[in-house]
């Protein structure tokens, strides 16, 4: 099943793989723990950190 969401807490809790898309292309893919807590790409890191700041 594929679920598309900006609710990162939900995605992290229910997924076994996370994929971060930018302009229709895969920017980052991997285990949710890695993608949400230690993203490799600068773009994914910026998105995750900006989202976490808004929801704190």
PDB file of N, H, CA, C and O in Angstrom:
ATOM      1  N   UNK A   1       0.843  -1.153   0.000  1.00  0.00           N
ATOM      2  CA  UNK A   1       0.000   0.000   0.000  1.00  0.00           C
ATOM      3  C   UNK A   1       0.903   1.236   0.000  1.00  0.00           C
ATOM      4  O   UNK A   1       1.921   1.263   0.691  1.00  0.00           O
ATOM      5  N   UNK A   2       0.542   2.222  -0.750  1.00  0.00           N
ATOM      6  H   UNK A   2      -0.285   2.199  -1.311  1.00  0.00           H
ATOM      7  CA  UNK A   2       1.261   3.489  -0.785  1.00  0.00           C
ATOM      8  C   UNK A   2       0.378   4.549  -0.139  1.00  0.00           C
ATOM      9  O   UNK A   2      -0.791   4.700  -0.495  1.00  0.00           O
ATOM     10  N   UNK A   3       0.944   5.272   0.806  1.00  0.00           N
ATOM     11  H   UNK A   3       1.893   5.149   1.095  1.00  0.00           H
ATOM     12  CA  UNK A   3       0.241   6.367   1.468  1.00  0.00           C
ATOM     13  C   UNK A   3       1.050   7.630   1.234  1.00  0.00           C
ATOM     14  O   UNK A   3       2.259   7.644   1.464  1.00  0.00           O
ATOM     15  N   UNK A   4       0.402   8.679   0.783  1.00  0.00           N
ATOM     16  H   UNK A   4      -0.581   8.667   0.596  1.00  0.00           H
ATOM     17  CA  UNK A   4       1.051   9.963   0.565  1.00  0.00           C
ATOM     18  C   UNK A   4       0.569  10.911   1.653  1.00  0.00           C
ATOM     19  O   UNK A   4      -0.633  11.115   1.822  1.00  0.00           O
ATOM     20  N   UNK A   5       1.520  11.492   2.395  1.00  0.00           N
ATOM     21  H   UNK A   5       2.497  11.326   2.257  1.00  0.00           H
ATOM     22  CA  UNK A   5       1.148  12.385   3.494  1.00  0.00           C
ATOM     23  C   UNK A   5       2.288  13.339   3.820  1.00  0.00           C
ATOM     24  O   UNK A   5       3.453  13.057   3.537  1.00  0.00           O
ATOM     25  N   UNK A   6       1.936  14.465   4.415  1.00  0.00           N
ATOM     26  H   UNK A   6       0.990  14.694   4.644  1.00  0.00           H
ATOM     27  CA  UNK A   6       2.930  15.364   4.991  1.00  0.00           C
ATOM     28  C   UNK A   6       2.969  15.197   6.508  1.00  0.00           C
ATOM     29  O   UNK A   6       3.735  15.879   7.189  1.00  0.00           O
ATOM     30  N   UNK A   7       2.148  14.295   7.038  1.00  0.00           N
ATOM     31  H   UNK A   7       1.525  13.741   6.485  1.00  0.00           H
ATOM     32  CA  UNK A   7       2.135  14.009   8.474  1.00  0.00           C
ATOM     33  C   UNK A   7       3.270  13.042   8.779  1.00  0.00           C
ATOM     34  O   UNK A   7       3.091  11.824   8.748  1.00  0.00           O
ATOM     35  N   UNK A   8       4.431  13.595   9.072  1.00  0.00           N
ATOM     36  H   UNK A   8       4.577  14.585   9.098  1.00  0.00           H
ATOM     37  CA  UNK A   8       5.632  12.765   9.199  1.00  0.00           C
ATOM     38  C   UNK A   8       5.582  11.814  10.379  1.00  0.00           C
ATOM     39  O   UNK A   8       6.118  10.709  10.289  1.00  0.00           O
ATOM     40  N   UNK A   9       4.960  12.201  11.479  1.00  0.00           N
ATOM     41  H   UNK A   9       4.524  13.098  11.552  1.00  0.00           H
ATOM     42  CA  UNK A   9       4.834  11.289  12.611  1.00  0.00           C
ATOM     43  C   UNK A   9       4.027  10.060  12.244  1.00  0.00           C
ATOM     44  O   UNK A   9       4.400   8.938  12.586  1.00  0.00           O
ATOM     45  N   UNK A  10       2.928  10.270  11.551  1.00  0.00           N
ATOM     46  H   UNK A  10       2.625  11.181  11.273  1.00  0.00           H
ATOM     47  CA  UNK A  10       2.093   9.160  11.090  1.00  0.00           C
ATOM     48  C   UNK A  10       2.877   8.280  10.124  1.00  0.00           C
ATOM     49  O   UNK A  10       2.873   7.055  10.248  1.00  0.00           O
ATOM     50  N   UNK A  11       3.541   8.901   9.171  1.00  0.00           N
ATOM     51  H   UNK A  11       3.544   9.896   9.070  1.00  0.00           H
ATOM     52  CA  UNK A  11       4.313   8.141   8.175  1.00  0.00           C
ATOM     53  C   UNK A  11       5.405   7.313   8.842  1.00  0.00           C
ATOM     54  O   UNK A  11       5.620   6.155   8.483  1.00  0.00           O
ATOM     55  N   UNK A  12       6.083   7.898   9.797  1.00  0.00           N
ATOM     56  H   UNK A  12       5.908   8.838  10.089  1.00  0.00           H
ATOM     57  CA  UNK A  12       7.159   7.184  10.503  1.00  0.00           C
ATOM     58  C   UNK A  12       6.602   5.993  11.283  1.00  0.00           C
ATOM     59  O   UNK A  12       7.231   4.937  11.343  1.00  0.00           O
ATOM     60  N   UNK A  13       5.417   6.168  11.883  1.00  0.00           N
ATOM     61  H   UNK A  13       4.906   7.027  11.834  1.00  0.00           H
ATOM     62  CA  UNK A  13       4.820   5.108  12.709  1.00  0.00           C
ATOM     63  C   UNK A  13       4.276   3.939  11.900  1.00  0.00           C
ATOM     64  O   UNK A  13       4.335   2.799  12.361  1.00  0.00           O
ATOM     65  N   UNK A  14       3.749   4.193  10.708  1.00  0.00           N
ATOM     66  H   UNK A  14       3.702   5.120  10.334  1.00  0.00           H
ATOM     67  CA  UNK A  14       3.059   3.120   9.980  1.00  0.00           C
ATOM     68  C   UNK A  14       3.845   2.546   8.806  1.00  0.00           C
ATOM     69  O   UNK A  14       3.431   1.543   8.224  1.00  0.00           O
ATOM     70  N   UNK A  15       4.963   3.158   8.449  1.00  0.00           N
ATOM     71  H   UNK A  15       5.299   3.972   8.922  1.00  0.00           H
ATOM     72  CA  UNK A  15       5.663   2.701   7.243  1.00  0.00           C
ATOM     73  C   UNK A  15       6.818   1.757   7.554  1.00  0.00           C
ATOM     74  O   UNK A  15       7.368   1.739   8.655  1.00  0.00           O
ATOM     75  N   UNK A  16       7.158   0.981   6.540  1.00  0.00           N
ATOM     76  H   UNK A  16       6.711   0.996   5.645  1.00  0.00           H
ATOM     77  CA  UNK A  16       8.373   0.173   6.627  1.00  0.00           C
ATOM     78  C   UNK A  16       9.417   0.684   5.639  1.00  0.00           C
ATOM     79  O   UNK A  16      10.555   0.215   5.623  1.00  0.00           O
ATOM     80  N   UNK A  17       9.014   1.659   4.810  1.00  0.00           N
ATOM     81  H   UNK A  17       8.090   2.040   4.822  1.00  0.00           H
ATOM     82  CA  UNK A  17       9.932   2.331   3.890  1.00  0.00           C
ATOM     83  C   UNK A  17       9.379   3.728   3.639  1.00  0.00           C
ATOM     84  O   UNK A  17       8.177   3.900   3.436  1.00  0.00           O
ATOM     85  N   UNK A  18      10.259   4.720   3.654  1.00  0.00           N
ATOM     86  H   UNK A  18      11.236   4.580   3.819  1.00  0.00           H
ATOM     87  CA  UNK A  18       9.850   6.095   3.391  1.00  0.00           C
ATOM     88  C   UNK A  18      10.543   6.580   2.123  1.00  0.00           C
ATOM     89  O   UNK A  18      11.717   6.295   1.885  1.00  0.00           O
ATOM     90  N   UNK A  19       9.788   7.316   1.319  1.00  0.00           N
ATOM     91  H   UNK A  19       8.835   7.548   1.513  1.00  0.00           H
ATOM     92  CA  UNK A  19      10.327   7.872   0.076  1.00  0.00           C
ATOM     93  C   UNK A  19      10.005   9.361   0.068  1.00  0.00           C
ATOM     94  O   UNK A  19       8.849   9.752   0.224  1.00  0.00           O
ATOM     95  N   UNK A  20      11.012  10.175  -0.112  1.00  0.00           N
ATOM     96  H   UNK A  20      11.952   9.857  -0.239  1.00  0.00           H
ATOM     97  CA  UNK A  20      10.859  11.621  -0.198  1.00  0.00           C
ATOM     98  C   UNK A  20      10.978  12.012  -1.661  1.00  0.00           C
ATOM     99  O   UNK A  20      12.006  11.773  -2.293  1.00  0.00           O
ATOM    100  N   UNK A  21       9.923  12.614  -2.197  1.00  0.00           N
ATOM    101  H   UNK A  21       9.087  12.808  -1.683  1.00  0.00           H
ATOM    102  CA  UNK A  21       9.892  13.018  -3.603  1.00  0.00           C
ATOM    103  C   UNK A  21      10.096  14.525  -3.726  1.00  0.00           C
ATOM    104  O   UNK A  21       9.644  15.295  -2.879  1.00  0.00           O
ATOM    105  N   UNK A  22      10.771  14.928  -4.774  1.00  0.00           N
ATOM    106  H   UNK A  22      11.138  14.302  -5.463  1.00  0.00           H
ATOM    107  CA  UNK A  22      10.902  16.340  -5.111  1.00  0.00           C
ATOM    108  C   UNK A  22      10.752  16.473  -6.616  1.00  0.00           C
ATOM    109  O   UNK A  22      11.501  15.869  -7.384  1.00  0.00           O
ATOM    110  N   UNK A  23       9.773  17.274  -7.029  1.00  0.00           N
ATOM    111  H   UNK A  23       9.165  17.765  -6.405  1.00  0.00           H
ATOM    112  CA  UNK A  23       9.476  17.491  -8.443  1.00  0.00           C
ATOM    113  C   UNK A  23       9.300  16.169  -9.186  1.00  0.00           C
ATOM    114  O   UNK A  23       9.783  15.998 -10.305  1.00  0.00           O
ATOM    115  N   UNK A  24       8.601  15.239  -8.539  1.00  0.00           N
ATOM    116  H   UNK A  24       8.209  15.378  -7.629  1.00  0.00           H
ATOM    117  CA  UNK A  24       8.262  13.967  -9.174  1.00  0.00           C
ATOM    118  C   UNK A  24       9.383  12.946  -9.224  1.00  0.00           C
ATOM    119  O   UNK A  24       9.229  11.886  -9.832  1.00  0.00           O
ATOM    120  N   UNK A  25      10.501  13.247  -8.597  1.00  0.00           N
ATOM    121  H   UNK A  25      10.627  14.107  -8.103  1.00  0.00           H
ATOM    122  CA  UNK A  25      11.632  12.317  -8.597  1.00  0.00           C
ATOM    123  C   UNK A  25      11.995  11.942  -7.168  1.00  0.00           C
ATOM    124  O   UNK A  25      11.817  12.732  -6.241  1.00  0.00           O
ATOM    125  N   UNK A  26      12.507  10.726  -7.002  1.00  0.00           N
ATOM    126  H   UNK A  26      12.652  10.084  -7.755  1.00  0.00           H
ATOM    127  CA  UNK A  26      12.901  10.269  -5.676  1.00  0.00           C
ATOM    128  C   UNK A  26      14.170  11.003  -5.256  1.00  0.00           C
ATOM    129  O   UNK A  26      15.216  10.891  -5.895  1.00  0.00           O
ATOM    130  N   UNK A  27      14.051  11.745  -4.180  1.00  0.00           N
ATOM    131  H   UNK A  27      13.202  11.835  -3.661  1.00  0.00           H
ATOM    132  CA  UNK A  27      15.188  12.477  -3.610  1.00  0.00           C
ATOM    133  C   UNK A  27      15.888  11.611  -2.567  1.00  0.00           C
ATOM    134  O   UNK A  27      17.112  11.635  -2.443  1.00  0.00           O
ATOM    135  N   UNK A  28      15.091  10.842  -1.816  1.00  0.00           N
ATOM    136  H   UNK A  28      14.096  10.822  -1.917  1.00  0.00           H
ATOM    137  CA  UNK A  28      15.655   9.982  -0.775  1.00  0.00           C
ATOM    138  C   UNK A  28      14.686   8.845  -0.496  1.00  0.00           C
ATOM    139  O   UNK A  28      13.469   9.016  -0.574  1.00  0.00           O
ATOM    140  N   UNK A  29      15.234   7.697  -0.175  1.00  0.00           N
ATOM    141  H   UNK A  29      16.223   7.559  -0.112  1.00  0.00           H
ATOM    142  CA  UNK A  29      14.429   6.511   0.105  1.00  0.00           C
ATOM    143  C   UNK A  29      15.165   5.650   1.109  1.00  0.00           C
ATOM    144  O   UNK A  29      16.384   5.495   1.034  1.00  0.00           O
ATOM    145  N   UNK A  30      14.417   5.087   2.054  1.00  0.00           N
ATOM    146  H   UNK A  30      13.427   5.213   2.116  1.00  0.00           H
ATOM    147  CA  UNK A  30      15.060   4.221   3.033  1.00  0.00           C
ATOM    148  C   UNK A  30      14.155   3.926   4.197  1.00  0.00           C
ATOM    149  O   UNK A  30      12.961   4.224   4.155  1.00  0.00           O
ATOM    150  N   UNK A  31      14.714   3.340   5.243  1.00  0.00           N
ATOM    151  H   UNK A  31      15.684   3.099   5.278  1.00  0.00           H
ATOM    152  CA  UNK A  31      13.932   3.067   6.447  1.00  0.00           C
ATOM    153  C   UNK A  31      13.433   4.378   7.050  1.00  0.00           C
ATOM    154  O   UNK A  31      14.161   5.371   7.040  1.00  0.00           O
ATOM    155  N   UNK A  32      12.217   4.401   7.571  1.00  0.00           N
ATOM    156  H   UNK A  32      11.626   3.595   7.580  1.00  0.00           H
ATOM    157  CA  UNK A  32      11.657   5.640   8.119  1.00  0.00           C
ATOM    158  C   UNK A  32      12.558   6.302   9.160  1.00  0.00           C
ATOM    159  O   UNK A  32      12.701   7.525   9.165  1.00  0.00           O
ATOM    160  N   UNK A  33      13.158   5.514  10.033  1.00  0.00           N
ATOM    161  H   UNK A  33      13.042   4.521  10.029  1.00  0.00           H
ATOM    162  CA  UNK A  33      14.031   6.080  11.068  1.00  0.00           C
ATOM    163  C   UNK A  33      15.158   6.890  10.446  1.00  0.00           C
ATOM    164  O   UNK A  33      15.475   7.976  10.930  1.00  0.00           O
ATOM    165  N   UNK A  34      15.762   6.385   9.390  1.00  0.00           N
ATOM    166  H   UNK A  34      15.504   5.503   8.997  1.00  0.00           H
ATOM    167  CA  UNK A  34      16.866   7.088   8.731  1.00  0.00           C
ATOM    168  C   UNK A  34      16.365   8.325   7.990  1.00  0.00           C
ATOM    169  O   UNK A  34      16.946   9.402   8.125  1.00  0.00           O
ATOM    170  N   UNK A  35      15.305   8.185   7.217  1.00  0.00           N
ATOM    171  H   UNK A  35      14.833   7.310   7.107  1.00  0.00           H
ATOM    172  CA  UNK A  35      14.808   9.305   6.402  1.00  0.00           C
ATOM    173  C   UNK A  35      14.315  10.455   7.282  1.00  0.00           C
ATOM    174  O   UNK A  35      14.544  11.618   6.951  1.00  0.00           O
ATOM    175  N   UNK A  36      13.642  10.150   8.399  1.00  0.00           N
ATOM    176  H   UNK A  36      13.457   9.205   8.667  1.00  0.00           H
ATOM    177  CA  UNK A  36      13.069  11.204   9.231  1.00  0.00           C
ATOM    178  C   UNK A  36      14.027  11.759  10.283  1.00  0.00           C
ATOM    179  O   UNK A  36      13.872  12.909  10.692  1.00  0.00           O
ATOM    180  N   UNK A  37      15.006  10.986  10.731  1.00  0.00           N
ATOM    181  H   UNK A  37      15.133  10.051  10.398  1.00  0.00           H
ATOM    182  CA  UNK A  37      15.887  11.488  11.786  1.00  0.00           C
ATOM    183  C   UNK A  37      17.290  11.824  11.292  1.00  0.00           C
ATOM    184  O   UNK A  37      17.976  12.632  11.917  1.00  0.00           O
ATOM    185  N   UNK A  38      17.725  11.237  10.207  1.00  0.00           N
ATOM    186  H   UNK A  38      17.167  10.580   9.700  1.00  0.00           H
ATOM    187  CA  UNK A  38      19.073  11.511   9.692  1.00  0.00           C
ATOM    188  C   UNK A  38      19.080  11.455   8.173  1.00  0.00           C
ATOM    189  O   UNK A  38      19.767  10.621   7.584  1.00  0.00           O
ATOM    190  N   UNK A  39      18.303  12.357   7.521  1.00  0.00           N
ATOM    191  H   UNK A  39      17.744  13.035   7.999  1.00  0.00           H
ATOM    192  CA  UNK A  39      18.243  12.324   6.061  1.00  0.00           C
ATOM    193  C   UNK A  39      19.600  12.609   5.431  1.00  0.00           C
ATOM    194  O   UNK A  39      20.391  13.390   5.959  1.00  0.00           O
ATOM    195  N   UNK A  40      19.857  11.969   4.301  1.00  0.00           N
ATOM    196  H   UNK A  40      19.214  11.335   3.872  1.00  0.00           H
ATOM    197  CA  UNK A  40      21.135  12.124   3.608  1.00  0.00           C
ATOM    198  C   UNK A  40      21.155  13.341   2.698  1.00  0.00           C
ATOM    199  O   UNK A  40      22.186  14.004   2.580  1.00  0.00           O
ATOM    200  N   UNK A  41      20.036  13.647   2.054  1.00  0.00           N
ATOM    201  H   UNK A  41      19.199  13.109   2.150  1.00  0.00           H
ATOM    202  CA  UNK A  41      20.017  14.762   1.100  1.00  0.00           C
ATOM    203  C   UNK A  41      19.719  16.078   1.818  1.00  0.00           C
ATOM    204  O   UNK A  41      18.963  16.109   2.790  1.00  0.00           O
ATOM    205  N   UNK A  42      20.316  17.154   1.333  1.00  0.00           N
ATOM    206  H   UNK A  42      20.930  17.129   0.544  1.00  0.00           H
ATOM    207  CA  UNK A  42      20.088  18.476   1.914  1.00  0.00           C
ATOM    208  C   UNK A  42      18.631  18.889   1.806  1.00  0.00           C
ATOM    209  O   UNK A  42      18.078  19.466   2.743  1.00  0.00           O
ATOM    210  N   UNK A  43      18.007  18.601   0.678  1.00  0.00           N
ATOM    211  H   UNK A  43      18.456  18.132  -0.083  1.00  0.00           H
ATOM    212  CA  UNK A  43      16.611  18.993   0.459  1.00  0.00           C
ATOM    213  C   UNK A  43      15.680  18.281   1.441  1.00  0.00           C
ATOM    214  O   UNK A  43      14.791  18.904   2.020  1.00  0.00           O
ATOM    215  N   UNK A  44      15.884  16.991   1.625  1.00  0.00           N
ATOM    216  H   UNK A  44      16.606  16.485   1.155  1.00  0.00           H
ATOM    217  CA  UNK A  44      15.064  16.228   2.561  1.00  0.00           C
ATOM    218  C   UNK A  44      15.308  16.721   3.988  1.00  0.00           C
ATOM    219  O   UNK A  44      14.365  16.873   4.764  1.00  0.00           O
ATOM    220  N   UNK A  45      16.562  16.970   4.329  1.00  0.00           N
ATOM    221  H   UNK A  45      17.328  16.847   3.698  1.00  0.00           H
ATOM    222  CA  UNK A  45      16.906  17.475   5.665  1.00  0.00           C
ATOM    223  C   UNK A  45      16.209  18.807   5.930  1.00  0.00           C
ATOM    224  O   UNK A  45      15.676  19.018   7.020  1.00  0.00           O
ATOM    225  N   UNK A  46      16.207  19.701   4.953  1.00  0.00           N
ATOM    226  H   UNK A  46      16.639  19.529   4.068  1.00  0.00           H
ATOM    227  CA  UNK A  46      15.562  21.009   5.107  1.00  0.00           C
ATOM    228  C   UNK A  46      14.056  20.850   5.287  1.00  0.00           C
ATOM    229  O   UNK A  46      13.458  21.526   6.124  1.00  0.00           O
ATOM    230  N   UNK A  47      13.436  19.959   4.505  1.00  0.00           N
ATOM    231  H   UNK A  47      13.922  19.409   3.824  1.00  0.00           H
ATOM    232  CA  UNK A  47      11.997  19.744   4.614  1.00  0.00           C
ATOM    233  C   UNK A  47      11.644  19.197   5.986  1.00  0.00           C
ATOM    234  O   UNK A  47      10.727  19.694   6.640  1.00  0.00           O
ATOM    235  N   UNK A  48      12.366  18.176   6.424  1.00  0.00           N
ATOM    236  H   UNK A  48      13.110  17.771   5.893  1.00  0.00           H
ATOM    237  CA  UNK A  48      12.082  17.552   7.717  1.00  0.00           C
ATOM    238  C   UNK A  48      12.272  18.557   8.844  1.00  0.00           C
ATOM    239  O   UNK A  48      11.424  18.649   9.732  1.00  0.00           O
ATOM    240  N   UNK A  49      13.358  19.309   8.828  1.00  0.00           N
ATOM    241  H   UNK A  49      14.047  19.234   8.106  1.00  0.00           H
ATOM    242  CA  UNK A  49      13.609  20.254   9.916  1.00  0.00           C
ATOM    243  C   UNK A  49      12.592  21.390   9.917  1.00  0.00           C
ATOM    244  O   UNK A  49      12.178  21.828  10.990  1.00  0.00           O
ATOM    245  N   UNK A  50      12.179  21.880   8.757  1.00  0.00           N
ATOM    246  H   UNK A  50      12.516  21.524   7.886  1.00  0.00           H
ATOM    247  CA  UNK A  50      11.187  22.955   8.726  1.00  0.00           C
ATOM    248  C   UNK A  50       9.832  22.452   9.185  1.00  0.00           C
ATOM    249  O   UNK A  50       9.089  23.185   9.838  1.00  0.00           O
ATOM    250  N   UNK A  51       9.503  21.231   8.859  1.00  0.00           N
ATOM    251  H   UNK A  51      10.106  20.635   8.329  1.00  0.00           H
ATOM    252  CA  UNK A  51       8.233  20.663   9.286  1.00  0.00           C
ATOM    253  C   UNK A  51       8.206  20.446  10.797  1.00  0.00           C
ATOM    254  O   UNK A  51       7.199  20.718  11.450  1.00  0.00           O
ATOM    255  N   UNK A  52       9.299  19.962  11.340  1.00  0.00           N
ATOM    256  H   UNK A  52      10.117  19.740  10.810  1.00  0.00           H
ATOM    257  CA  UNK A  52       9.361  19.721  12.787  1.00  0.00           C
ATOM    258  C   UNK A  52       9.297  21.020  13.566  1.00  0.00           C
ATOM    259  O   UNK A  52       8.709  21.056  14.646  1.00  0.00           O
ATOM    260  N   UNK A  53       9.889  22.094  13.045  1.00  0.00           N
ATOM    261  H   UNK A  53      10.367  22.065  12.167  1.00  0.00           H
ATOM    262  CA  UNK A  53       9.841  23.390  13.721  1.00  0.00           C
ATOM    263  C   UNK A  53       8.411  23.941  13.771  1.00  0.00           C
ATOM    264  O   UNK A  53       8.006  24.528  14.774  1.00  0.00           O
ATOM    265  N   UNK A  54       7.656  23.752  12.699  1.00  0.00           N
ATOM    266  H   UNK A  54       7.985  23.275  11.884  1.00  0.00           H
ATOM    267  CA  UNK A  54       6.270  24.239  12.653  1.00  0.00           C
ATOM    268  C   UNK A  54       5.374  23.484  13.615  1.00  0.00           C
ATOM    269  O   UNK A  54       4.417  24.054  14.138  1.00  0.00           O
ATOM    270  N   UNK A  55       5.663  22.201  13.861  1.00  0.00           N
ATOM    271  H   UNK A  55       6.441  21.737  13.436  1.00  0.00           H
ATOM    272  CA  UNK A  55       4.798  21.377  14.681  1.00  0.00           C
ATOM    273  C   UNK A  55       5.288  21.232  16.116  1.00  0.00           C
ATOM    274  O   UNK A  55       4.765  20.410  16.869  1.00  0.00           O
ATOM    275  N   UNK A  56       6.285  22.021  16.503  1.00  0.00           N
ATOM    276  H   UNK A  56       6.710  22.689  15.892  1.00  0.00           H
ATOM    277  CA  UNK A  56       6.799  21.945  17.886  1.00  0.00           C
ATOM    278  C   UNK A  56       5.976  22.812  18.790  1.00  0.00           C
ATOM    279  O   UNK A  56       6.247  22.885  19.989  1.00  0.00           O
TER     280      UNK A  56
END
